[in-house]
Amino acid sequence: MAGSGSFCPALEMMHLMPFLLLLVTWPAAAWVPARPEVEVLLDVKAALDPHGLVLDSWQTGVQPCSGAFDGVLCDSAGRVTNISLQGRSLTGFIPDAVSELPELTALFLHFNELRGGIPASLSYLEGLTDMYLNWNQLSGAIPPQLGQLASLQVLELSCNNLEGEIPVELASLSNLETLAVNANNLNGTIPSTIGNMTMLQRLDVSNNTLTGKIPASVENLTKLIYLDVSHNLLSGPVPTGLFDLRHGFKYSNNSGLCGTGLNISKCPTPPSSSLESSPAEPSQSFKKIMSITTAIVFAIGGSAFLILVYICLKRRNAHLRHAFDIKSDINSGIKSVHKSAPKGEKSESINGSTNYLQSSFHGSTPDFSILGRSRVMSGRSTSTIASNGLPSPAEWSSWIHLGELETATNYFSDKNLLRKNCHSAVYKGTLRDGTSVAVKAIYNTRYSFGEQDFQIAIEALLQVRHENLVNFLGFCCSKGGSECFLVYSFVPGGSLDHHLHDQSELFLNWGMRVKIIRGIAKGLAHLHEGMTEPMTMVHQNLWAGNILLDKQGNALLADYGLSDIVAEEVMYATHKTLAALGYLAPEYAYTGQVTEDSDIYAFGALVLELLTGHRPVFFVEATRTLVSMATWVHPLLELGKVREFVDPKLEANFSLAGAAGLAHIALQCMSEDPGARPNMVDVVRRLHASEGWADMAIDSFLLTATAPSGRQLSFSYPESLHQCR
């Protein structure tokens, strides 16, 4: 016993040895100093941009908070707080090194081509409030560790290739306002604990393969204004409170859902318990009595029915004989009138009425198969649409056959793909007559039979004809409208965004830029005021990527008039993108509406983009912040330092007076007060006031550009705009 007692302490010490080593080494590891943030950012660069084609400003030996690192923002203490690299065509992956930036509050990596998984180490960023990783090619599961980001307000993971289930740990994000995981490959169920996210305002889980029910706890989200569960495999009753969201609740293409809302089947009544509601088993004598009674009732009813049929047939024969006698009298009367009447009115009148009756009752059956095309092309007003009703889906899809589009695009081959995102794709095609077209496939639309806004939007697009607008040719929708194809004339010259910011072979000289500005202005003015009500429209998606150039360098506006065609969440994502790029008017933040004034603001941003060669939002070294182009150009213009903001690629080959005048018009269009912005007709008038304006003195041009004119309601110079063809 004594020997065994002396052995135990030694054995216990051996078991405790690993823990003692951990206690000794852990403080040492904790004391390891953090790496300099410039080293961390260089590792991030190597991962995000492996070929070094985008982040060339991130260089060794340069301080990232000096403004030299494009897309990096810092606080007053010189710590990195924001990485904004959206839309940079990054092709790498998201590295763990991002988690070594402890003061990071915003990570914007959306609209790129990043691959790989989402690092679980991002959960170390305790102060992170915004994480935008949407519109990439990320794969793998959503890390459950992201549920530890207590400060997170926006989590955008949509339009990727993510798999697995929605982690229940995300319900711990008590400050989260937006959660978007739509357009992935997620399965499983919607976590029942999602009702714990009390601050949630927008939830989008659409376009996945989720199963099960919509959790009843969703009704606990009192701040929820938008919920999209469409295009899944959900089933069961929909919580009744969600229908109060009206247009903010999307649930289509879930055949198993039921409830009390529109366009959804009612839930079956559950069977009652046999002990409570089933009547007592009837006796055998009662069954016999009921059988005999039923037989007698059927016999009497059948006899009565036969008697009624006999009476009706007898009366019908009598009516036919009477009608035959009248017809004989009428025919004889017609003959007598025809014979006795002189050449002229009475004979023609009787013959005309007879022909009308014959054509009405004995003519060929009308061909209703062409109604889809004839109705759309007829140019009806919206009042006619409202009174006559909408064509059926079968009539719409007969307008342009899907088979013809499949043949034109080689069955939507990747070789014909021009561009693609998670909501749409654009393919180049050639119709049978040799016409080159661009086919825009939209995967999430507002189409549904009986929805008038969709038909009116298509009607309006077909009526728009202008030399500075891409020509809309027609459309085709699948049954149920889950997918629609819009067909446009193909514009071969590429986008303005490509020619300004990518390695384009086409150099935009001063004359071409002025021509493009005038073209954009005329196209936008035509949309706003060049058509009769109610066909005027707001573009809502105006940026350099939607300005296409033809072979002659003319500017054509694309993607106009889609607000009533694509789904609401698509337009919301579009507006968020425009805001990130600097094209969205500031009043949208508190109105949530995109109006003609919003288009005018975007036009001003485009003018400055063409003048400076920079996007509307860029990094200013002096303030180490992202500012709008207008904020940068305005003081330089006031000081007369025009050359400092004009695109250096132009060198000295531009009009100093013209650049100053265009900058002034742009700044007025970008006024924070929507009422102070000129309308587009007034802008067109100014741009065409003199064909020799490039040689004008700067003061006279500014006088022309700033002359008060008010908000005109009609064209002052109709000849300066091309009307509908």
ZAMARGU-4260 file (C-alpha; in steps of 0.2 Angstrom, whole numbers, plus 5000, padded with zeros to 4 digits):
<rodrens>
0) 5000/5000/5000 | 5014/5012/5004 | 5022/5009/4987 | 5007/5012/4978 | 5004/5028/4988
5) 5021/5035/4984 | 5017/5031/4965 | 5001/5041/4963 | 5008/5059/4965 | 5021/5056/4951
10) 5008/5049/4940 | 4997/5064/4943 | 5011/5076/4939 | 5013/5067/4922 | 4995/5069/4918
15) 4996/5088/4923 | 5012/5091/4913 | 5003/5096/4896 | 4992/5108/4906 | 5007/5116/4914
20) 5016/5117/4898 | 5000/5126/4891 | 5000/5138/4905 | 5018/5142/4902 | 5017/5144/4883
25) 5000/5153/4882 | 5006/5170/4889 | 5021/5170/4878 | 5010/5167/4863 | 4998/5180/4869
30) 5012/5192/4870 | 5017/5190/4852 | 5015/5208/4844 | 5002/5210/4830 | 5009/5212/4813
35) 5010/5229/4805 | 4994/5232/4795 | 5004/5236/4779 | 5011/5218/4780 | 4993/5211/4783
40) 4986/5221/4768 | 5000/5215/4756 | 4995/5197/4761 | 4977/5202/4758 | 4982/5209/4741
45) 4991/5193/4736 | 4976/5183/4740 | 4962/5194/4732 | 4972/5199/4717 | 4984/5185/4713
50) 4989/5191/4696 | 4992/5209/4702 | 4981/5217/4689 | 4970/5227/4701 | 4978/5232/4717
55) 4994/5239/4710 | 4993/5254/4722 | 4996/5242/4737 | 5015/5243/4737 | 5028/5238/4750
60) 5035/5253/4759 | 5020/5264/4758 | 5008/5268/4772 | 4991/5261/4769 | 4983/5276/4778
65) 4991/5289/4767 | 4978/5287/4754 | 4990/5277/4743 | 4981/5260/4745 | 4966/5262/4734
70) 4950/5256/4743 | 4957/5257/4760 | 4950/5269/4774 | 4957/5272/4791 | 4952/5281/4807
75) 4961/5296/4815 | 4973/5284/4824 | 4979/5277/4808 | 4970/5260/4809 | 4962/5252/4794
80) 4943/5253/4796 | 4936/5250/4779 | 4940/5240/4764 | 4930/5245/4749 | 4935/5234/4734
85) 4917/5231/4726 | 4917/5229/4707 | 4935/5227/4704 | 4935/5210/4695 | 4946/5202/4709
90) 4948/5184/4705 | 4957/5177/4720 | 4950/5171/4737 | 4947/5179/4754 | 4962/5176/4766
95) 4962/5173/4785 | 4974/5188/4785 | 4958/5200/4785 | 4955/5195/4803 | 4971/5203/4808
100) 4964/5220/4805 | 4955/5222/4822 | 4948/5239/4819 | 4939/5234/4803 | 4921/5239/4803
105) 4916/5237/4784 | 4921/5224/4771 | 4915/5227/4754 | 4920/5214/4742 | 4904/5211/4732
110) 4903/5211/4713 | 4919/5202/4710 | 4924/5184/4705 | 4931/5178/4721 | 4932/5159/4724
115) 4935/5148/4739 | 4926/5148/4755 | 4921/5161/4768 | 4935/5161/4782 | 4928/5157/4799
120) 4942/5168/4806 | 4931/5183/4801 | 4922/5181/4817 | 4937/5188/4826 | 4932/5206/4819
125) 4922/5211/4834 | 4918/5229/4827 | 4913/5223/4810 | 4896/5231/4805 | 4895/5228/4786
130) 4900/5212/4777 | 4896/5212/4758 | 4902/5196/4750 | 4888/5195/4737 | 4889/5192/4719
135) 4905/5182/4719 | 4909/5163/4716 | 4911/5158/4734 | 4908/5140/4739 | 4907/5129/4754
140) 4896/5131/4770 | 4892/5147/4779 | 4903/5147/4794 | 4893/5146/4810 | 4906/5156/4819
145) 4899/5172/4810 | 4886/5171/4823 | 4899/5179/4835 | 4899/5195/4826 | 4889/5204/4839
150) 4890/5221/4830 | 4886/5215/4812 | 4871/5225/4804 | 4872/5219/4786 | 4877/5201/4780
155) 4876/5200/4761 | 4880/5183/4755 | 4868/5181/4740 | 4873/5176/4722 | 4887/5164/4726
160) 4888/5145/4726 | 4887/5142/4745 | 4881/5125/4751 | 4874/5117/4767 | 4861/5124/4779
165) 4858/5141/4786 | 4868/5140/4803 | 4857/5142/4818 | 4871/5152/4826 | 4866/5167/4815
170) 4851/5170/4826 | 4863/5177/4839 | 4866/5192/4828 | 4854/5203/4838 | 4860/5219/4829
175) 4858/5212/4811 | 4846/5222/4800 | 4849/5213/4783 | 4852/5195/4780 | 4853/5190/4762
180) 4858/5172/4757 | 4848/5171/4741 | 4853/5163/4725 | 4865/5150/4732 | 4863/5131/4734
185) 4858/5130/4752 | 4847/5116/4759 | 4839/5112/4775 | 4826/5122/4784 | 4825/5140/4789
190) 4831/5141/4808 | 4816/5141/4820 | 4826/5153/4831 | 4827/5167/4817 | 4813/5176/4827
195) 4827/5181/4840 | 4835/5193/4827 | 4824/5207/4833 | 4832/5221/4823 | 4830/5212/4806
200) 4822/5222/4793 | 4826/5212/4777 | 4827/5193/4775 | 4830/5185/4758 | 4833/5166/4757
205) 4825/5165/4739 | 4832/5154/4725 | 4839/5140/4736 | 4832/5122/4740 | 4826/5125/4757
210) 4813/5113/4764 | 4801/5113/4779 | 4790/5127/4785 | 4792/5145/4787 | 4795/5147/4806
215) 4781/5154/4816 | 4794/5164/4825 | 4796/5176/4810 | 4781/5185/4816 | 4791/5191/4831
220) 4801/5201/4819 | 4792/5217/4822 | 4804/5228/4811 | 4803/5216/4796 | 4798/5225/4780
225) 4804/5213/4767 | 4804/5194/4767 | 4808/5183/4751 | 4806/5165/4752 | 4802/5162/4734
230) 4809/5148/4723 | 4812/5135/4736 | 4804/5119/4742 | 4795/5125/4757 | 4778/5118/4763
235) 4765/5120/4776 | 4755/5135/4782 | 4762/5153/4780 | 4761/5163/4797 | 4746/5175/4794
240) 4756/5190/4800 | 4767/5189/4785 | 4753/5194/4773 | 4753/5211/4782 | 4769/5215/4773
245) 4759/5215/4757 | 4772/5218/4742 | 4786/5215/4755 | 4782/5197/4756 | 4788/5185/4742
250) 4783/5167/4742 | 4780/5161/4724 | 4786/5144/4717 | 4784/5135/4734 | 4770/5123/4729
255) 4768/5116/4746 | 4764/5132/4755 | 4746/5136/4760 | 4737/5150/4768 | 4725/5164/4767
260) 4734/5176/4755 | 4732/5179/4736 | 4738/5166/4724 | 4741/5153/4737 | 4731/5137/4740
265) 4721/5136/4756 | 4727/5125/4770 | 4717/5109/4771 | 4706/5107/4787 | 4714/5095/4799
270) 4704/5079/4802 | 4694/5079/4818 | 4697/5066/4832 | 4686/5051/4829 | 4681/5051/4848
275) 4675/5069/4847 | 4667/5072/4831 | 4663/5055/4823 | 4645/5050/4824 | 4640/5034/4832
280) 4640/5019/4820 | 4622/5018/4813 | 4612/5002/4815 | 4609/4990/4802 | 4590/4994/4801
285) 4594/5012/4799 | 4606/5008/4784 | 4592/4998/4775 | 4579/5012/4777 | 4591/5025/4770
290) 4595/5013/4755 | 4577/5011/4751 | 4573/5030/4753 | 4588/5034/4741 | 4582/5022/4728
295) 4564/5029/4728 | 4571/5047/4727 | 4582/5043/4712 | 4567/5034/4703 | 4555/5049/4705
300) 4569/5061/4700 | 4573/5051/4685 | 4555/5050/4679 | 4553/5069/4681 | 4568/5072/4671
305) 4562/5061/4657 | 4545/5070/4657 | 4554/5087/4656 | 4565/5082/4642 | 4550/5076/4632
310) 4540/5092/4635 | 4556/5103/4629 | 4558/5093/4613 | 4540/5095/4609 | 4541/5114/4611
315) 4557/5115/4602 | 4549/5106/4587 | 4534/5118/4587 | 4546/5133/4588 | 4556/5127/4573
320) 4541/5124/4562 | 4535/5142/4567 | 4552/5149/4563 | 4553/5140/4546 | 4536/5148/4541
325) 4543/5165/4546 | 4559/5162/4536 | 4549/5158/4521 | 4538/5174/4523 | 4554/5184/4525
330) 4563/5177/4510 | 4547/5180/4499 | 4547/5197/4505 | 4565/5200/4501 | 4562/5194/4484
335) 4547/5205/4481 | 4556/5220/4487 | 4571/5217/4477 | 4560/5215/4461 | 4550/5230/4464
340) 4562/5242/4471 | 4572/5253/4459 | 4590/5254/4459 | 4595/5262/4475 | 4594/5262/4493
345) 4581/5249/4499 | 4588/5235/4489 | 4606/5239/4495 | 4600/5241/4513 | 4592/5224/4514
350) 4606/5215/4505 | 4619/5223/4517 | 4610/5218/4532 | 4609/5200/4526 | 4627/5199/4522
355) 4631/5206/4540 | 4621/5192/4547 | 4629/5179/4537 | 4647/5185/4541 | 4643/5186/4559
360) 4636/5168/4561 | 4643/5158/4547 | 4660/5166/4545 | 4677/5157/4549 | 4682/5156/4567
365) 4694/5170/4572 | 4713/5166/4574 | 4716/5170/4592 | 4734/5163/4591 | 4740/5180/4585
370) 4732/5191/4599 | 4748/5190/4609 | 4758/5199/4595 | 4744/5211/4589 | 4739/5217/4606
375) 4757/5221/4611 | 4760/5230/4595 | 4744/5239/4594 | 4750/5254/4604 | 4735/5254/4616
380) 4735/5266/4630 | 4734/5260/4648 | 4716/5264/4649 | 4713/5252/4635 | 4723/5239/4644
385) 4713/5241/4659 | 4696/5240/4651 | 4700/5225/4639 | 4710/5215/4651 | 4727/5207/4649
390) 4732/5194/4636 | 4734/5177/4643 | 4752/5170/4646 | 4749/5158/4631 | 4746/5174/4620
395) 4762/5183/4627 | 4774/5168/4624 | 4768/5167/4606 | 4775/5184/4603 | 4793/5178/4601
400) 4795/5159/4602 | 4807/5153/4614 | 4813/5140/4601 | 4819/5155/4590 | 4829/5163/4604
405) 4837/5146/4608 | 4842/5144/4590 | 4848/5162/4589 | 4859/5160/4605 | 4865/5142/4601
410) 4854/5137/4616 | 4861/5150/4627 | 4878/5144/4625 | 4892/5151/4636 | 4901/5156/4620
415) 4887/5168/4617 | 4887/5175/4635 | 4890/5193/4636 | 4888/5196/4654 | 4879/5188/4669
420) 4874/5190/4687 | 4863/5181/4699 | 4847/5189/4693 | 4850/5190/4674 | 4861/5185/4659
425) 4864/5193/4642 | 4867/5183/4627 | 4872/5188/4609 | 4861/5180/4596 | 4857/5180/4577
430) 4839/5179/4572 | 4834/5169/4556 | 4834/5185/4546 | 4852/5189/4551 | 4848/5202/4564
435) 4860/5203/4578 | 4851/5204/4595 | 4855/5204/4613 | 4844/5193/4623 | 4842/5197/4641
440) 4837/5183/4652 | 4829/5188/4668 | 4827/5175/4682 | 4816/5185/4694 | 4802/5195/4687
445) 4786/5203/4692 | 4776/5193/4679 | 4760/5185/4684 | 4744/5183/4674 | 4733/5197/4678
450) 4746/5209/4684 | 4743/5224/4674 | 4760/5234/4678 | 4770/5220/4669 | 4760/5222/4653
455) 4760/5241/4654 | 4779/5241/4656 | 4781/5229/4641 | 4769/5240/4631 | 4779/5256/4635
460) 4796/5248/4630 | 4788/5243/4613 | 4783/5261/4610 | 4800/5269/4614 | 4810/5273/4598
465) 4824/5285/4599 | 4842/5286/4591 | 4850/5286/4609 | 4840/5272/4616 | 4844/5253/4613
470) 4829/5247/4603 | 4818/5234/4612 | 4812/5221/4599 | 4801/5210/4609 | 4800/5197/4623
475) 4795/5179/4628 | 4790/5173/4645 | 4790/5155/4651 | 4774/5148/4658 | 4770/5156/4675
480) 4783/5169/4672 | 4797/5162/4682 | 4809/5167/4668 | 4807/5180/4654 | 4818/5185/4639
485) 4819/5203/4633 | 4826/5205/4615 | 4836/5221/4610 | 4845/5226/4595 | 4864/5222/4597
490) 4875/5237/4600 | 4893/5232/4595 | 4904/5246/4602 | 4904/5240/4621 | 4900/5250/4636
495) 4906/5267/4642 | 4913/5260/4658 | 4924/5248/4648 | 4931/5262/4637 | 4934/5273/4652
500) 4941/5261/4665 | 4947/5245/4656 | 4961/5242/4644 | 4951/5247/4629 | 4958/5249/4611
505) 4946/5264/4608 | 4952/5281/4615 | 4939/5293/4619 | 4945/5310/4613 | 4937/5326/4618
510) 4925/5327/4603 | 4919/5309/4606 | 4916/5313/4625 | 4905/5329/4620 | 4896/5318/4608
515) 4892/5305/4621 | 4886/5318/4634 | 4874/5325/4621 | 4868/5308/4617 | 4865/5303/4635
520) 4856/5319/4638 | 4844/5317/4623 | 4840/5299/4627 | 4836/5303/4645 | 4826/5318/4640
525) 4816/5307/4628 | 4812/5295/4642 | 4807/5309/4654 | 4797/5320/4642 | 4798/5314/4624
530) 4783/5303/4625 | 4765/5306/4629 | 4758/5301/4646 | 4758/5288/4654 | 4772/5281/4644
535) 4785/5292/4651 | 4797/5283/4662 | 4812/5284/4674 | 4828/5275/4669 | 4832/5270/4687
540) 4848/5261/4682 | 4859/5275/4674 | 4878/5272/4675 | 4893/5270/4664 | 4890/5251/4661
545) 4873/5255/4654 | 4879/5267/4641 | 4883/5258/4625 | 4892/5264/4610 | 4888/5260/4592
550) 4901/5259/4578 | 4899/5278/4575 | 4902/5282/4593 | 4884/5287/4597 | 4879/5284/4615
555) 4863/5273/4618 | 4855/5270/4635 | 4852/5252/4640 | 4841/5244/4653 | 4828/5258/4654
560) 4810/5254/4660 | 4813/5238/4669 | 4807/5243/4686 | 4790/5235/4683 | 4797/5220/4675
565) 4811/5214/4686 | 4807/5209/4704 | 4807/5222/4718 | 4822/5214/4726 | 4832/5215/4710
570) 4828/5234/4709 | 4833/5236/4727 | 4850/5227/4724 | 4852/5238/4709 | 4849/5254/4719
575) 4861/5248/4732 | 4875/5246/4719 | 4871/5263/4711 | 4874/5270/4728 | 4890/5261/4731
580) 4896/5267/4714 | 4891/5285/4717 | 4877/5287/4705 | 4862/5287/4717 | 4855/5303/4722
585) 4856/5307/4741 | 4838/5309/4744 | 4835/5290/4741 | 4842/5287/4758 | 4826/5295/4766
590) 4813/5293/4752 | 4817/5276/4746 | 4811/5282/4729 | 4820/5284/4712 | 4813/5298/4702
595) 4817/5309/4686 | 4828/5319/4698 | 4837/5304/4703 | 4841/5301/4684 | 4847/5319/4682
600) 4859/5316/4697 | 4866/5301/4689 | 4868/5311/4672 | 4878/5324/4681 | 4889/5310/4688
605) 4892/5303/4671 | 4897/5320/4664 | 4910/5322/4678 | 4916/5304/4674 | 4918/5308/4656
610) 4927/5324/4661 | 4939/5317/4674 | 4941/5299/4669 | 4937/5294/4687 | 4922/5285/4694
615) 4910/5296/4703 | 4917/5290/4720 | 4935/5289/4724 | 4948/5291/4737 | 4954/5309/4742
620) 4972/5309/4750 | 4969/5325/4759 | 4955/5319/4769 | 4958/5301/4768 | 4940/5297/4764
625) 4929/5292/4750 | 4920/5307/4743 | 4910/5311/4728 | 4917/5318/4712 | 4906/5333/4714
630) 4914/5337/4731 | 4931/5336/4723 | 4927/5346/4707 | 4917/5360/4714 | 4931/5370/4723
635) 4943/5367/4708 | 4930/5374/4696 | 4927/5389/4708 | 4946/5393/4708 | 4947/5391/4689
640) 4959/5376/4690 | 4950/5366/4677 | 4965/5357/4670 | 4967/5349/4687 | 4952/5339/4686
645) 4951/5335/4667 | 4956/5318/4662 | 4975/5318/4660 | 4974/5306/4645 | 4967/5320/4635
650) 4983/5330/4638 | 4980/5347/4631 | 4968/5342/4617 | 4952/5348/4625 | 4942/5365/4626
655) 4945/5373/4643 | 4929/5383/4641 | 4919/5368/4636 | 4926/5358/4651 | 4922/5372/4663
660) 4904/5373/4656 | 4901/5355/4656 | 4907/5354/4674 | 4895/5368/4679 | 4880/5359/4671
665) 4885/5342/4680 | 4887/5350/4697 | 4870/5358/4695 | 4862/5341/4690 | 4870/5334/4706
670) 4863/5347/4718 | 4858/5340/4735 | 4842/5349/4733 | 4832/5339/4719 | 4822/5355/4715
675) 4837/5364/4710 | 4842/5352/4697 | 4837/5357/4679 | 4826/5345/4669 | 4834/5335/4655
680) 4825/5345/4641 | 4833/5361/4648 | 4850/5352/4648 | 4848/5347/4630 | 4844/5365/4626
685) 4860/5371/4634 | 4871/5358/4626 | 4864/5362/4609 | 4864/5381/4612 | 4878/5383/4600
690) 4887/5371/4589 | 4903/5382/4592 | 4902/5382/4610 | 4919/5373/4612 | 4928/5389/4606
695) 4917/5401/4617 | 4925/5411/4631 | 4923/5403/4648 | 4912/5417/4655 | 4900/5417/4641
700) 4898/5398/4641 | 4895/5399/4660 | 4882/5412/4658 | 4873/5401/4645 | 4874/5386/4657
705) 4868/5395/4672 | 4854/5405/4664 | 4838/5402/4675 | 4825/5393/4665 | 4815/5384/4678
710) 4808/5366/4677 | 4800/5366/4659 | 4786/5355/4656 | 4788/5354/4637 | 4802/5355/4624
715) 4808/5373/4620 | 4818/5366/4605 | 4809/5352/4598 | 4821/5351/4584 | 4835/5346/4596
720) 4827/5330/4600 | 4822/5315/4589 | 4804/5311/4592 | 4797/5293/4591 | 4799/5285/4574
</rodrens>
